Amino acid sequence: MLEDDRPATESGSHPHSSPVGTGPSDVLGWHGVSVEVQWHDDEALVLIVSGEIDVLTAPQLQEAIELALSNRPGALVLDLSEVTFLSSAGMGVLIACQQLAGDQTRLRVVAEGPATFRPLQLIDLDRILTIFGSRRDALAQD
């Protein structure tokens, strides 16, 4: 887990905490997928996604990403290392996220192995998305 050395406000939460990221680590969960939310260095918001991203869970992932982007982080890291299945619906969410982030937020995707990187590579999303092999590499980029 990443260290959370960000300054606290009087209420004890992060100044960018509303509506996602009210603590050092928050977990949003739905049937089949969960998203852990972490701030890193007061600049990057990390979403650690685990489980299966399919037609049923992709909308929940989209919602979590939209909430994260509403915090206007400088960087949004989507860590898919713990994802066991990534469907075309999930890949559509990643494309939509890239568009939502625009020029305001640098989007970084952590994907490795056959469950995540291989499907992204097969349809050339590795040419559209900025993909890293580890969360550490994604956070070190700047």
N, C-alpha and C positions, 0 to 999 in steps of 0.2 A: 504494500500500500504506500502511496505517496505521502510525504509529510505535508501537513497543512500549516504553513507559517504565515498566513494572511492576517491582517489586522482585523480585530473584531469591532463592531459598532457598540453603542451602549447597550443594545438589546442582546449582544453576544453573537450576533449573526454577521455574515459577510455583507459588505456594503452593496454588493450586487446579488444578494441572496433571493430576491423575489422574482419570479415565483419558484425557481429551482435553485437548489444549493443552499438550503437554510443552515446546513451544518457542514462540518468537514467532509462528511460522506453521507449522502442520502441514497436510499434504494427505492426505486419505483418498480413494482412488480405486477405482472399480469400472468395469466395462464400461458406457460410455454416460454416466456421471455422475461428477463429482469434487466433493469438499467441502474447501475450505481453511478451517482453523480459526485464528482470531486472537483474542487477548485485547485489549481496548481499555480503558485506564485502570483496570485491575484490577477493573472492575465489570461490563462488558459482554463477552459472548462473541459473536463474529461468525462465522457460517458462510457462506462465499461459495460458492454452489452453481453449477456450470456443467454444461452438457450437457442431455440429455433426461431428464425425469422421467416415466416411464411405468410400466406394470404390472410391468415387470422391475426397474426401478431404484428405485421408490418404497420398497421394504423397506430398501434400503441407506440411503436418506435418513432413514427413520424411525430406523434404528439410530444414525446419526450424531447425530441430534437427541436421542435418549434418552441417549447418552453425554455430550453437551454439557450437558443438563439435570442429569445426575448431579453435575456440578461446582457446582450451585446458584448460577449467576450471577444478579446482580441484574436483568440484561436479556439476552435472547437475540435477536440480530438475524439473521434469515435473509435473506441477500442473494441474490435470484433474478435479478439483472441479467444474468447470463451464461447463464441457462436458455433453451434454444431451443425447448423443447416442454414443456408442463405438462398432463398428462392428469388425468382425474378421480381416478385413484389417487394422484397427487401432491397434489391438492387435499384428498383424504381425510387424507393425512399431515399437512397443515397444520392441519386441524381437530383431529386427535388431538394435535398438538403444543400447540395452544392449551389443550386440556384438561389435558395433562400439566404444562404450565407453571403452571397454577393461579394462585393469588394470590402465590406465592413469586417468580416470575420474570416480568418484563414482556416479552412477546413482541412483536417488531416485524418486519414483513415488508417487504422492499424489492422492489417489483415495478413495472415500467414497460413499456409497449409491448404489442403484440399477442400475444406469446408467453406473457406472465405476467399482467399486470394485466387485460387484456381477459377472459380466461377466468374470473378471480376475480370480476370485476365482473358477468359474465353470470349467475352463479349466486348473486349477492348476498353473496359472502364478504367483499367490501369493507365490509360492514356488521358483520361478526363479527370480522374480523382488523384489527389496526392496521397500515395499509399506508402506506408512504412511497415517494416517487419517487427517493430516493437514500440511500445508506448514510450520508452525512454528515448528512442530515436525521434519519434514524433514531437516530443516535448523539447528536445534539444535543438530542433530546427528553428533557426532565426538568424 
